[in-house]
Amino acid sequence: MKPYAFGVDLGGTTVKIGLFETNGTLLDKWEIPTRARNHSENLLPDIAQSLMSKLAEKRIQVSDVEGIGMGVPGAVLNGSFVKPCVNLDHWGGFDVAERLTGLCGLPVKVLNDANAAALGEMSHGGGRGSQNMVFVTLGTGVGGGVIVNGELLAGTHGAGGEIGHIKVNAHETAVCGCGKRGCLEQYASATGLLRSARELLASSGEATALRQYENLSCKDIFDCAKAGDAAALRLVDGMTRILGMALAALSCVCDPEIIVIGGGVARAGTILLDSVQKHFKDYVFPAAEETVFALAELGSDAGIYGGVQVVLND
């Protein structure tokens, strides 16, 4: 194997890039802006130029680079073809790996960004040492990745690991971002938790510390829960009950040894993790009761670690 490889995490605002040694050591990381205008036509040329500039800066030859692993915010087929990404001006609908290879002369493997984060957490983060892992990322939405026997479960249509769109409420009337109703994402994401809080505050005259915030955030809700506020505790319990139930159902399919929870909401820490695990045990098939729970460790670097891991695993 050649001595170097790149991990790339394509986001809606920035592209995070890491230069790694192929023993997994991160040598350098940086960001460039995501230029998502005009169907994001500049994205791949910008990435290629940044990679080539870094190689020139480090005096590394292209021939010494094993390849590029890139996570993207959309469904990916066969490690190369990216379906249109809603959050990137519908960029996609073509073979991204082939096009980026044409721009920089390096082999490219592409995967969904949440799946990339899952691989990163398995190789260097909260799931380190495991071979069967579920990764859940709780942010504006709910994403995830499922790893079975060390292999990422991408699925036939690139939809493997779309944990946020497990249906958990058949009676929901509000529409999820995916166009369906009653998805886990509508309750267990930051957006979902805030929606529940607004509904609670509007429907009840209950005295709660939550009313002091002009622009309520998820952090505010968890901070109030940690301080013992009854309404905040109910909100956290409701969110984690639904998440625990969905993860218990998922465990009947893939039986992970560890479930790693990341994303912005996971900054709440043990109050979130302990509550999810408690509800998971309430619902899970008894044989899987001892599934371990952990918080993610890599933060926003998980995607670049996962991207490079795809290259190293190939």
Residue, then its C-alpha position, 0 to 999 in steps of 0.5 A: m500500500k502507498p504511504y498516503a491517503f485522503g479523507v474528504d467530508l462534503g458538507g453543505t457549508t464546508v468541505k473537511i479534508g484530511l491527509f493521512e498516512t495509510n497506518g491511519t495517522l492524521l497528518d493534516k486537516w483543513e476546510i474549504p468553502t462548499r460552493a453550492r451555487n449553479h448546481s454545485e458545479n465548482l465542488l469537485p474542481d475545488i476539492a481536486q485543486s485543494l488536494m493537489s495544493k496540499l500535496a505540493e505543499k507537503r512535497i508528496q507525489v501523486s504516485d505516493v497516494e493510495g486514493i481518496g475516500m469521500g463522504v457526501p450528504g446523499a445516497v451512493l450506489n456502488g461506491s461511486f454514483v451519487k443520487p441528487c443531494v437535496n442539501l447541495d442544490h440537488w448536486g449529483g445524479f452522476d458518477v462522482a468517483e469517476r469525475l473526481t478521478g479525472l480531475c486529480g488522477l487518484p482512485v476515489k471511493v464515495l459513500n454517504d456521509a453518515n456512513a462515513a462517520a460510522l466507519g470513522e467512529m468504528s476505526h478511531g472513535g467510540g466504537r473502536g475495536s468493535q466489528n458490529m456497530v450501529f452509529v446514530t447521529l442526532g443533529t438537525g436530522v437523524g442519520g446513521g450507519v450500520i456495520v456488520n462483521g466489519e462491513l458497512l451495510a450500504g444496501t441495494h439503493g444506497a439507503g442502508g443506515e437511514i435510521g432517521h426514517i424508521k417509522v415510529n408513529a403511524h398517526e403523525t400528521a406532520v410531514c418529515g423532510c423525506g415526504k413521509r410521516g412519523c419518522l424517527e427524525q421527527y422526534a429524536s432530532a434537535t428539530g424534533l425535540l424543539r418542536s415537542a418543546r414548543e407544543l408543550l409550552a403552547s398547550s400548558g400553563e405549567a411553570t417551567a424554566l424553559r419559558q425564560y429562553e427567548n430562542l430556546s435551544c436543545k442545549d437549554i432543554f438538556d440544561c434544564a433537565k439536568a437541573g431537575d426541571a419537570a417539563a424538560l425532564r419529560l421532553v428528554d424522556g419522551m425523545t429518548r423513549i422513542l429513540g430507544m424503541a427504534l434502536a431496540a427494533l433495529s437490534c433485532v435485525c443486526d444485533p450490534e455489540i455497541i451503539v454509538i451516539g453522536g451529533g450535536v445533540a449528543r453533547a448533552g452527554t450522559i443524561l442522553l446516553d443513560s436515558v436512551q439505554k434505559h428505554f432500549k432495555d425496556y423494549v429490546f429482545p432479551a438476548a440483546e439486553e447487554t448491548v453496550f452504549a457509548l458517545a461518539e469521540l471524533g466530533s466533526d472529524a468522524g467523516i474524514y476518518g471514515g472516508v480514509q478508512v474506505v480507502l484502507n479497507d478497499 
